[in-house]
């Protein structure tokens, strides 16, 4: 994963932090799941259910960075297990971003199937049929054009 790819993911995941204390806050994501740092999932339930007060309980930015790095390593392993064809770096980064957001590529079976058959034209179109349309469009552009744009 390139630094550009990492920055792209961070741009989409965002981080809730108190810069004066160098802390990041626990928060409930769009599905109501307890999350901290740059999209690190604590549990598939609310922060309150896990003993954290959303936007009050904190970890340090350094701890959030460590969680992010560990999460990226896990996701990269999942992408490498799911995809068996050679990829340009920007295409790989797009797949890691997709898998990071969804947890794995298992939720994009058509994309994986087409890509593993060598359909480098048809596979990226599958990004556009997956939830979170704006992010998927940016990942599609990264995959096809090498454009790292996390503006939304």
Secondary structure, 3 states (H helix, E strand, C coil): CCHHHHHHHHHHHCCCEECCCCEEEEEECCCCCEEECCCEEEECCCCHHHCCCCCCCEEEHHHHHHHHHHHHHHHHHHHHHHCCCCCCHHHHHHHHHHHHHHCCCCCCHHHHHHHHCCCCCCHHHHHHHCCCHHHHHHHHHHHHHCCCCCCC
